[in-house]
Amino acid sequence: MIGVSETGSESVIVHLGAIPDNVRGSVRSKLSALAIETQNHIQRDKLSGQVLKVRTGTARRSVHATPAQDEGDMIVAKVASGREAWYLAVHEYGAHIPPVEGKLMVFESGGETVFTRRRRGFDLPARAPMRTGLSEMRSRIVSEVASAAKEGAHA
């Protein structure tokens, strides 16, 4: 039996159990290719202005796929973002930014420099470019992994 599951926003796990090596190899190579396609989908269709506006391109460039690897009875492929785009996690899951009071704070807002001792808190909504990108690819991943398993069994 083949099962496919997602963990968080970055991993697709294929549960295979006791499956012959030729089937595992076929599924592993297909899952690696699908991880790259998922990376491209997120970069092209989620991080190029559709979900988040492009300012520097750092978030888009930080998204990367890792080749599928065996982990016990599972084959795991990941699409993740790097540390250089730490803020992508804030956009992925949302955040509450608390109010701040203190010494003089200076920041840019609406193209103007603001000097203040107080800043109101606010909620940043979840935009989930990684999770929605993976979710949109899920049915294709499931069908192509199943096809790869059948091809591997007949090889």
N, C-alpha and C positions, 0 to 999 in steps of 0.2 A: 504494500500500500504506500502511496505517495501522499504526503501532506505538505501544504505550503502555508507558512505563517509569517507575519510581520512582527518585528520587535521595535517599538518606538518609531522613530522616523527614518531609520537608516538601514535595517537589515531585512533581508528576505531569507528565510530558512526553509530548506526542503528536508523533510524527515523521510528517510528511505528505509531504515532498518537493515535487515539482511538481504541486500541486493547485490547481484554480480558486479564485478569490477567494470565490465564494459558498459553497463547501464550507468553506474556511478560516474564514469568518465564522460559519457555522453551528456548527462545531466549537468555535470560540473562545467563543461565547456559552454553549454547553452546558457546556463545561469550567469556565467562570466560575461557573455555577450549581452545578455539582457540587462545586467548591471550597468554596462557602458551605455546602452540605449536609454536606461532610466536616468543616468547622469545627464546625458544630452537633452532629454526631455525637460528635466528640471531647469537646466541652464538656459535652454532656448525658450521654453513655454511658461516658465514661472519666474525666472530671475532676470528677464530682459525687459522689464517694465510692466508686465501683466499683473503680477502680485506685488512686487516691490519695485520701486523706481531705481534705476541705475544711476549711481552717483560716481563711483570709482570703478565698479566692476569687480571689486574684491570678493564679494559674496559669491558671485557667479563663478569666478576663477577658483574659489576654494572648494567647490563641490567636486568630489572625486569618487570613483568606483574602485573597489578592491576586488581582485579576482576571487572567484568562488573557491572555498577550501573545505576539506572534510574536517568535521568536528564531531567525532564519535559516529553516531548513526545519522548525522545531519550534514548537509552541505550548506554553507553560509556564504552569501555574497552581501557586500555592504556598499551603500552610497551614502557618503557623509560629507560634512563640511569641515574645513580645517580651522585651527585655532585663530588664524589671522582674521576670520570673520566670526568672532565670538558673538557678535550682536545678532547673527542669523538665528541663534537659539532663542533670543528674546522675541524676535518676530515670529518664529515657529510656534511658540507656546504662549506668547503674551506675557505681560508683566504689570505689576503695580509699582509705580514710581512714587515713593512717599513724599509728603511735603518736607521742605527743608527750610530751616531758619539758621542764620549764622552771621558770620562776618560778611563783608561785601562780596557778592558773587557777580561775576561778569560772564555773559554768554550771548550768543547770537540768536535772534528770534525774528523771523520775517524779514531778514536782511538788515536788521538794525541791531546795534550793540545795546544790551540791556544791563543796567547796574541796579542791583536790588539786594535786600537783606532777607527776603522771603521768596519762596517759590511754591506755588500750589502743587499738590500731588496730582497724578493722573494715571489712568489705566491705558496701557498699550494693548490693543486687541491682538489675538492670535491670528496670524495670516497663513501659516502652515504651508509654505511652498514645497518643503520636502515631503511632508506626509501626503499632501494632495497629489503631488507628482507620482509618488509610489502607488497611491490608491488608484490613480487613473491607469497605471500600467499593470495592476494586479491581475485582471482577467487574462491579459495577454501572457503574462509570466506563467500563470497556472496552465494555460493550454499549451504553450510552447515547451514547458518543462515536461508535461505529460507526453507530448509528441517525441521529445528527445529520449525519454525513457523507453518508449516503444521502439524507436529506431535503434537504441543501444541493445535492446533485447534481441533484435533480429540481426544484429551485426555478427 
